[in-house]
C-alpha cells in the first residue's frame, strides 16, 4: 500500500510555492492588454510598466536575502509559512489598489514571499530527497511554476470578458488561494532532517529519515542508518572547522561554488524567457497575431508539457547536459525570432503602442515568430527552468546552504527586476534586435556550462565536497550512471554488521524505540 505522505507527495505539496510564483509570472501578461487596465492606471508604457512588472522582482530580491536568516532560525518549513502570509497581504493590496504606487507596493510585498519561498523550497526538497531522485523532486517546483502561470493566465483570460475593474482585481485577489492552502498544509509536513541535525535534534533526524525512506518507518534500515551517519559526520566536520559565517562563503574553498550557484540563477534570467513569458502579448501583437490572449495560452500549455520529460529523466540526463543543450536550442529560436522579425517587419508610426516594429500581411512570418516563441519556452522548460532550482542548493554545504542559496536566488531576482524594468523600453527602442542579443547570451552560456559546470547527479549532498575538491577536469567530474555512492557502500557495511555501532548511540535508539515517534517532531 502506497503511503499518502511520501517524498513525492510532500515535495509536490510544498511546490505550491511554485504555483504562487507562477501566478506572479503571468499576473500582468493577461491584463496589460485590456482596456480596463489601461484606462484605470493611465495606459502605462515603457519604464512605467516595467516598474509595475518588476516590482515583484524587487521585493523578491529583499525576501531572498532574508530567507537565510529565517530558514536557519525558524526552520525551512516555518519560514515558508511566513512567506505565504506576506503573499496574502500583497495580493490584498494589489486587488484593492487605487493607484500605480499602491499597485507597486502590493507587488513588492508579494515579492517578499516569492524571494523567501523560491530560496527555501528547493533547499527543503533537496534536503528530504534521496540522491537518486533529487533532481526529479526539485524539478517539481518548476512544474508547479508552469501550472501557476497557466492557471493565472486562464483566470485573467476569463476575466477579460468582464466590463469592470474585476478584469484585473479578481485575478489578483485569487492569487491568495494557493498560499492559504500551503500555509495550512505545512503544519502536517516534517521538518528537514538536515536542519534538525544542525539543531542537534538527533532523535528527530533518525525518525524523519526513517519516515521518508521506508514504508514502515524502520529506524534500523541500513540505508536510513547510513544516511544518518553521513549527516552526523558532516555536521561534526563542519563544527570542527567552526565556520558558518558569510565570510566563509567567499573563502577559497567555497567561493567557486557560490559563484556557480549565482551564475546559474542569473543566466537563467538572461536566456530571454522573461521576454517570452511576461510580454508574450507584446511579441504576438507586434508579429501580427490576432486574439493574442487566447493564442498566448498555448505557450503556457507547452511550457507545462515540456517540463514533464525533465522531471522524469533529469537524474539520468544530468545537470550539465540539460543546461548545455538548453542554451544552444534557446539561442537558435531566439535568432530565428530576431531574424524573421527583422527581415519581414517594418517600423510603425503609432505612438501609443508598446512596440515600434510590426509584421504586417505576412502570415508565414507571423506563424514563424509564434512557433519560435513556443519552442524557445519549451527548451527553457526542459533545461534552465528546472535546473536553476536544482543546482544551487545541492552544491553548497549544510552550514552555509541557506546563505549561499539566498545570494544565488537574490541574483535571480535582481536580474529579473532589471530585465522586467528595461525590457518594455528596449523592445520599443531596438525591437527585433533584442532577440539577437538574447541569442548571443545563450551561446555564451553554453560555453560557460561546458567549461565551468561540474555534474552532480546521483551524488548525496554530503558528497559534494569530493566533486569540487578532487581536482578532476570538469567534463570528467561524473563517473557515470553506475557510480556507487558512498552511502550505498556504508549501508552494505551496516547490513553486514560492520559499522552499526558507529551509527547511532544505543541509548538514543533504545529511548526512541521505547517512546515512539510520529515523524513530525512529536513523540
C-alpha positions as MATLAB code, in Angstrom:
seq = 'XXXXXXXXXXXXXXXXXXXXXXXXXXXXXXXXXXXXXXXXXXXXXXXXXXXXXXXXXXXXXXXXXXXXXXXXXXXXXXXXXXXXXXXXXXXXXXXXXXXXXXXXXXXXXXXXXXXXXXXXXXXXXXXXXXXXXXXXXXXXXXXXXXXXXXXXXXXXXXXXXXXXXXXXXXXXXXXXXXXXXXXXXXXXXXXXXXXXXXXXXXXXXXXXXXXXXXXXXXXXXXXXXXXXXXXXXXXXXXXXXXXXXXXXXXXXXXXXXXXXXXXXXXXXXXXXXXXXXXXXXXXXXXXXXXXXXXXXXXXXXXXXXXXXXXXXXXXXXXXXXXXXXXXXXXXXXXXXXXXXXXXXXXXXXXXXXXXXXXXXXXXXXXXXXXXXXXXXXXXXXXXXXXXXXXXXXXXXXXXXXXXXXXXXXXXXXXXXXXXXXXXXXXXXXXXXXXXXXXXXXXXXXXXXXXXXXXXXXXXXXXXXXXXXXXXXXXXXXXXXXXXXXXXXXXXXXXXXXXXXXXXXXXXXXXXXXXXXXXXXXXX';
ca = [
       0.000    0.000    0.000;
       1.380    3.393   -1.015;
       1.529    5.855    1.851;
      -0.235    9.160    1.193;
       2.630   11.245    2.569;
       5.882   10.269    0.873;
       8.764   12.053   -0.836;
       6.737   12.780   -3.967;
       3.547   13.988   -2.309;
       5.412   16.092    0.259;
       7.583   17.677   -2.421;
       4.609   18.202   -4.724;
       2.610   19.873   -1.981;
       5.385   22.214   -0.886;
       5.770   23.042   -4.594;
       2.522   25.010   -4.231;
       5.022   27.804   -3.621;
       5.825   27.379   -7.308;
       2.156   27.889   -8.185;
       2.362   31.177   -6.288;
       5.488   32.095   -8.245;
       3.715   31.174  -11.478;
       0.802   33.419  -10.551;
       3.346   36.214  -10.264;
       4.851   35.498  -13.696;
       1.524   35.824  -15.524;
      -0.108   38.267  -13.104;
       0.463   41.081  -15.619;
       0.627   39.345  -19.007;
      -3.120   38.712  -19.168;
      -4.234   42.185  -18.056;
      -1.777   44.620  -19.638;
      -3.605   44.359  -22.949;
      -7.105   45.008  -21.530;
      -8.772   48.383  -21.915;
      -9.920   48.419  -18.273;
      -6.350   48.116  -17.004;
      -5.047   50.762  -19.403;
      -7.810   53.210  -18.539;
      -7.575   52.822  -14.763;
      -3.787   53.057  -14.499;
      -3.256   55.587  -17.283;
      -2.019   53.248  -20.036;
       1.461   52.660  -18.523;
       4.162   52.126  -21.134;
       7.942   51.817  -21.188;
       9.695   52.073  -17.834;
       6.413   52.794  -16.004;
       5.003   49.403  -16.991;
       8.432   47.924  -16.395;
       8.375   49.269  -12.824;
       4.963   47.692  -12.205;
       6.016   44.351  -13.648;
       9.416   44.374  -11.974;
       8.182   45.416   -8.520;
       7.692   41.793   -7.503;
      11.266   41.009   -8.514;
      12.474   43.917   -6.356;
      10.582   42.531   -3.355;
      11.808   39.051   -4.166;
      15.402   40.261   -4.058;
      14.931   41.503   -0.485;
      12.976   38.391    0.511;
      15.678   36.112   -0.854;
      18.350   37.854    1.217;
      16.266   37.494    4.397;
      15.452   33.858    3.649;
      18.785   32.653    5.026;
      18.079   34.159    8.438;
      14.510   32.855    8.574;
      15.417   29.437    7.171;
      18.135   28.796    9.739;
      16.231   30.288   12.657;
      12.641   29.115   12.203;
      13.393   26.062   10.010;
      12.721   25.776    6.294;
       9.087   24.833    6.897;
       8.090   27.674    9.222;
       9.935   30.263    7.125;
       7.927   29.210    4.063;
       4.766   29.744    6.116;
       5.899   33.299    6.893;
       6.235   33.827    3.155;
       2.671   32.676    2.483;
       1.334   35.241    4.963;
       3.224   38.008    3.161;
       1.839   36.804   -0.165;
      -1.761   37.072    1.061;
      -1.135   40.613    2.302;
       0.422   41.598   -1.020;
      -2.432   40.057   -3.013;
      -4.929   42.049   -0.963;
      -3.072   45.320   -1.532;
      -2.852   44.678   -5.292;
      -6.512   43.738   -5.613;
      -7.585   46.906   -3.776;
      -5.013   49.265   -5.322;
      -6.215   52.714   -6.367;
      -3.010   53.970   -7.995;
       0.133   52.800   -9.690;
       2.074   53.468   -6.485;
      -0.227   51.268   -4.396;
      -0.083   48.535   -7.039;
       3.708   48.612   -6.970;
       3.694   48.484   -3.149;
       1.434   45.433   -3.171;
       3.650   43.669   -5.686;
       6.753   44.422   -3.595;
       5.089   42.836   -0.531;
       4.132   39.794   -2.595;
       7.688   39.671   -3.854;
       8.977   39.208   -0.311;
       7.103   35.898   -0.275;
       8.494   34.826   -3.636;
      12.043   35.594   -2.518;
      11.661   33.570    0.682;
       9.889   30.577   -0.845;
      11.954   30.391   -4.041;
      15.080   30.131   -1.874;
      13.826   27.732    0.791;
      11.527   25.363   -1.099;
      14.376   23.944   -3.263;
      16.502   23.621   -0.122;
      13.722   21.778    1.707;
      13.095   19.483   -1.259;
      16.830   18.782   -1.679;
      17.294   18.002    1.991;
      14.443   15.487    2.214;
      15.075   13.768   -1.142;
      17.165   10.620   -1.746;
      20.136   11.263   -4.030;
      18.782    9.155   -6.902;
      15.645   11.269   -7.385;
      16.754   14.641   -6.019;
      16.666   16.286   -9.438;
      13.207   14.922  -10.118;
      11.892   16.057   -6.746;
      13.224   19.619   -7.005;
      12.051   19.833  -10.636;
       8.515   19.599   -9.292;
       8.935   23.231   -8.252;
       9.369   24.305  -11.859;
       6.437   22.103  -12.884;
       4.289   23.887  -10.302;
       5.522   27.257  -11.566;
       4.379   26.259  -15.047;
       0.924   25.339  -13.768;
       0.697   28.580  -11.825;
       1.496   30.577  -14.947;
      -1.207   28.808  -16.958;
      -3.888   28.885  -14.251;
      -3.430   32.587  -13.553;
      -3.347   33.384  -17.246;
      -6.579   31.467  -17.900;
      -8.219   33.257  -14.969;
      -7.158   36.556  -16.484;
      -8.370   35.482  -19.905;
     -11.783   34.587  -18.472;
     -11.966   37.868  -16.561;
     -11.047   39.831  -19.706;
     -14.653   39.413  -20.879;
     -15.944   41.366  -17.875;
     -16.778   45.039  -18.287;
     -15.498   46.300  -14.959;
     -12.383   46.613  -12.827;
     -12.848   42.951  -11.924;
     -10.829   42.305  -15.103;
      -7.660   42.848  -13.063;
      -8.837   42.956   -9.426;
     -10.371   39.470   -9.353;
      -7.269   37.620  -10.684;
      -5.027   39.474   -8.250;
      -7.287   38.569   -5.307;
      -7.489   34.879   -6.312;
      -3.691   34.717   -6.007;
      -4.096   34.266   -2.240;
      -5.856   30.872   -2.545;
      -2.800   28.572   -3.048;
      -0.903   30.468   -0.341;
      -3.676   29.730    2.173;
      -3.622   26.015    1.300;
       0.181   25.912    1.569;
       0.201   27.675    4.937;
      -2.265   25.202    6.445;
      -0.790   22.078    4.858;
       2.762   22.763    6.054;
       1.668   22.062    9.625;
       1.347   18.403    8.631;
       4.755   18.022    6.927;
       8.052   17.021    8.598;
      10.953   19.375    9.084;
      14.132   18.940    7.066;
      16.375   16.258    8.648;
      19.446   18.355    7.798;
      18.016   21.368    9.626;
      17.119   19.165   12.609;
      20.702   17.880   12.650;
      22.047   21.427   12.688;
      19.985   21.965   15.866;
      21.205   18.687   17.463;
      17.756   17.104   17.369;
      19.214   13.720   16.523;
      16.268   11.631   17.637;
      14.035   13.534   15.233;
      16.644   13.271   12.471;
      16.610    9.489   12.683;
      12.862    9.179   12.669;
      12.263   11.732    9.926;
      14.759    9.831    7.768;
      13.018    6.558    8.589;
       9.657    8.139    7.797;
      10.892    9.488    4.454;
      12.924    6.453    3.342;
      10.967    3.393    4.490;
       7.289    2.438    4.238;
       7.196    1.152    7.826;
       9.350    3.885    9.465;
      12.149    1.401   10.204;
      14.930    3.215   12.079;
      17.156    0.132   11.724;
      17.046    0.157    7.922;
      20.679    0.122    6.630;
      20.137    2.995    4.194;
      18.466    5.105    6.892;
      21.349    4.478    9.272;
      23.900    5.147    6.534;
      22.337    8.498    5.685;
      22.132    9.334    9.378;
      25.829    8.522    9.651;
      26.734   10.746    6.692;
      24.786   13.673    8.117;
      26.333   13.124   11.552;
      29.865   13.085   10.155;
      29.221   16.142    8.010;
      27.916   18.115   10.989;
      30.914   17.027   13.072;
      33.409   18.105   10.400;
      31.690   21.438    9.940;
      31.766   22.136   13.665;
      35.420   21.218   13.884;
      36.066   23.870   11.266;
      33.950   26.246   13.380;
      32.923   28.329   10.391;
      29.465   29.173    9.177;
      29.636   32.911    8.573;
      29.164   34.925    5.424;
      32.938   35.328    5.311;
      33.259   31.593    4.728;
      31.150   31.871    1.574;
      33.884   33.926   -0.023;
      36.710   31.707    1.218;
      38.886   29.942   -1.320;
      37.114   26.653   -0.586;
      33.548   27.821   -1.221;
      33.617   30.893   -3.418;
      33.696   28.803   -6.586;
      30.507   27.020   -5.569;
      28.876   30.299   -4.588;
      29.834   31.764   -7.957;
      28.361   28.787   -9.837;
      25.089   28.993   -7.915;
      24.842   32.723   -8.583;
      25.756   32.263  -12.245;
      23.189   29.530  -12.900;
      20.403   31.604  -11.347;
      21.463   34.815  -13.077;
      21.991   33.283  -16.517;
      18.589   31.585  -16.352;
      17.014   35.049  -16.352;
      19.161   36.125  -19.303;
      18.004   33.325  -21.591;
      15.185   35.584  -22.808;
      12.453   33.617  -21.115;
      11.228   36.701  -19.239;
      10.544   38.413  -22.529;
       8.561   35.431  -23.765;
       6.581   34.757  -20.575;
       5.994   38.262  -19.214;
       5.452   40.073  -22.501;
       4.199   37.381  -24.862;
       1.186   39.560  -25.687;
       3.501   42.315  -26.948;
       5.523   39.835  -29.034;
       2.475   38.294  -30.672;
       0.797   41.632  -31.320;
       3.917   43.037  -32.978;
       4.171   39.849  -35.058;
       0.676   40.448  -36.434;
      -1.195   37.826  -34.391;
      -4.886   38.382  -33.677;
      -6.653   37.219  -30.497;
      -3.325   37.235  -28.634;
      -4.822   36.397  -25.238;
      -6.148   33.028  -26.395;
      -3.118   32.144  -28.511;
      -0.772   33.063  -25.661;
      -2.358   30.361  -23.507;
      -0.926   27.760  -25.905;
       2.559   28.893  -24.927;
       1.844   28.254  -21.255;
       0.409   24.803  -22.002;
       3.559   23.913  -23.948;
       5.602   25.228  -21.023;
       3.924   22.683  -18.723;
       4.174   19.724  -21.095;
       7.850   20.388  -21.849;
       8.709   20.203  -18.137;
       7.477   16.602  -17.802;
      10.434   14.877  -19.575;
      12.872   16.736  -17.338;
      11.036   15.631  -14.196;
      11.181   12.018  -15.343;
      14.740   11.876  -16.693;
      16.739   14.748  -15.195;
      18.530   12.378  -12.796;
      19.599   10.334  -15.830;
      20.404   13.209  -18.205;
      22.315   15.169  -15.599;
      22.546   18.885  -14.910;
      25.396   19.706  -17.332;
      23.861   18.206  -20.451;
      20.467   19.779  -19.728;
      21.929   23.274  -19.381;
      24.285   22.883  -22.329;
      21.716   21.626  -24.823;
      19.105   24.043  -23.487;
      21.351   27.058  -24.119;
      22.029   26.012  -27.702;
      18.387   25.320  -28.552;
      17.093   28.532  -26.934;
      19.774   30.513  -28.788;
      18.631   29.030  -32.103;
      14.995   30.030  -31.621;
      15.924   33.498  -30.382;
      17.959   34.039  -33.536;
      15.005   32.813  -35.614;
      12.606   35.254  -33.921;
      15.003   38.139  -34.354;
      15.925   37.259  -37.929;
      12.357   36.763  -39.164;
      11.090   39.903  -37.403;
      13.956   41.985  -38.756;
      13.608   40.642  -42.317;
       9.829   40.821  -42.664;
       8.896   43.598  -40.248;
       8.692   47.369  -40.594;
       8.520   50.424  -38.323;
       5.124   51.566  -37.114;
       4.152   55.198  -36.784;
       1.736   54.666  -33.880;
       2.953   56.365  -30.706;
       0.777   54.691  -28.062;
       1.799   51.073  -28.673;
       4.268   49.067  -26.540;
       6.242   48.210  -29.685;
       7.624   50.130  -32.680;
       8.268   47.294  -35.136;
       5.494   45.171  -36.681;
       4.939   42.389  -39.189;
       2.012   43.213  -41.451;
       0.343   40.996  -44.048;
       2.790   38.113  -43.828;
       1.071   35.106  -42.193;
       4.089   32.841  -42.702;
       6.402   35.198  -40.799;
       3.765   35.659  -38.091;
       3.417   31.909  -37.575;
       7.203   31.502  -37.578;
       7.650   34.033  -34.757;
       4.780   32.459  -32.858;
       6.212   28.934  -33.218;
       9.706   30.124  -32.271;
       8.361   31.655  -29.050;
       6.647   28.355  -28.248;
       9.769   26.289  -28.908;
      12.088   28.661  -27.023;
       9.849   28.411  -23.956;
       9.756   24.609  -24.311;
      13.549   24.452  -24.450;
      13.791   26.558  -21.315;
      11.231   24.377  -19.519;
      13.325   21.301  -20.295;
      16.641   22.777  -19.209;
      17.365   26.006  -17.350;
      13.894   26.219  -15.826;
      14.137   23.164  -13.531;
      17.933   23.066  -13.158;
      18.205   26.640  -11.875;
      16.345   25.419   -8.760;
      18.058   22.021   -8.520;
      21.714   23.036   -8.810;
      22.420   25.823   -6.255;
      21.092   24.092   -3.096;
      22.760   20.770   -3.847;
      26.324   22.065   -4.317;
      26.549   24.051   -1.055;
      27.452   22.548    2.379;
      24.728   22.499    5.036;
      26.403   25.019    7.324;
      26.097   27.828    4.768;
      23.441   26.421    2.429;
      20.700   28.942    3.177;
      23.148   31.850    2.940;
      24.562   30.750   -0.417;
      21.148   29.951   -1.903;
      19.900   33.311   -0.640;
      22.669   35.033   -2.625;
      22.032   32.985   -5.761;
      18.261   33.479   -5.601;
      18.724   37.183   -4.907;
      20.817   37.320   -8.077;
      17.950   35.677   -9.933;
      15.566   38.368   -8.759;
      17.954   41.260   -9.259;
      18.448   40.111  -12.853;
      14.722   39.526  -13.297;
      13.949   43.015  -11.970;
      16.457   44.639  -14.312;
      15.113   42.703  -17.290;
      11.475   43.451  -16.387;
      12.236   47.132  -15.928;
      14.230   47.606  -19.115;
      12.560   45.150  -21.468;
       9.476   47.294  -22.358;
      11.771   50.225  -23.154;
      14.287   48.119  -25.088;
      11.528   46.414  -27.061;
      10.346   49.826  -28.222;
      13.857   51.128  -28.979;
      15.741   48.187  -30.543;
      12.766   45.937  -31.414;
      13.807   42.644  -33.067;
      17.479   43.151  -32.170;
      16.581   42.280  -28.587;
      16.125   38.644  -29.623;
      19.545   38.625  -31.309;
      21.128   39.851  -28.069;
      19.437   37.088  -26.098;
      20.574   34.536  -28.654;
      24.179   35.661  -28.212;
      23.867   35.456  -24.415;
      22.650   31.865  -24.709;
      25.632   30.966  -26.884;
      27.956   32.439  -24.268;
      26.080   30.488  -21.556;
      26.695   27.215  -23.394;
      30.466   27.796  -23.217;
      30.158   28.704  -19.531;
      28.391   25.399  -18.817;
      30.848   23.411  -20.933;
      33.958   24.651  -19.157;
      32.800   25.503  -15.630;
      29.765   23.455  -14.510;
      30.558   20.051  -12.916;
      27.998   17.236  -12.893;
      26.219   16.482   -9.598;
      23.589   13.865  -10.452;
      23.306   10.756   -8.280;
      25.549   12.163   -5.519;
      24.390   12.746   -1.945;
      24.522   16.283   -0.584;
      27.316   15.190    1.732;
      29.458   14.035   -1.233;
      29.598   17.409   -2.991;
      32.930   18.246   -1.369;
      34.507   15.404   -3.341;
      33.184   16.755   -6.654;
      34.575   20.237   -6.101;
      37.828   19.289   -4.417;
      39.141   16.153   -6.174;
      40.756   18.195   -8.951;
      39.457   16.270  -11.979;
      38.619   18.179  -15.177;
      35.034   19.441  -15.302;
      33.993   17.080  -18.080;
      35.192   14.092  -16.021;
      33.530   15.205  -12.782;
      30.931   12.473  -13.018;
      31.842    8.822  -13.388;
      28.651    7.599  -14.986;
      25.161    6.494  -14.099;
      26.515    3.315  -12.460;
      28.577    5.228   -9.920;
      28.377    3.555   -6.497;
      27.712    6.212   -3.888;
      29.497    6.177   -0.563;
      26.137    5.882    1.174;
      25.445    2.575   -0.612;
      28.807    1.203    0.465;
      28.166    2.291    4.044;
      24.686    0.744    4.000;
      26.214   -2.545    2.846;
      28.688   -2.453    5.722;
      25.863   -1.776    8.164;
      23.851   -4.647    6.762;
      26.856   -6.896    7.313;
      27.163   -5.678   10.900;
      30.472   -3.854   10.421;
      29.507   -0.278   11.210;
      26.297   -0.369   13.190;
      27.837    0.711   16.497;
      29.191    3.874   14.964;
      25.858    4.988   13.583;
      23.555    5.771   16.462;
      24.228    5.612   20.143;
      22.489    2.543   21.510;
      20.948    4.563   24.339;
      19.414    7.019   21.891;
      17.951    4.316   19.675;
      16.529    2.398   22.641;
      14.995    5.562   24.039;
      13.407    6.459   20.726;
      12.002    2.985   20.181;
      10.593    2.943   23.704;
       8.894    6.342   23.454;
       7.665    6.123   19.865;
       7.760    8.929   17.293;
       5.341   10.111   14.627;
       7.881   11.593   12.183;
       6.691   15.206   12.541;
       8.584   16.435   15.550;
       6.226   14.945   18.135;
       6.505   11.895   20.372;
];
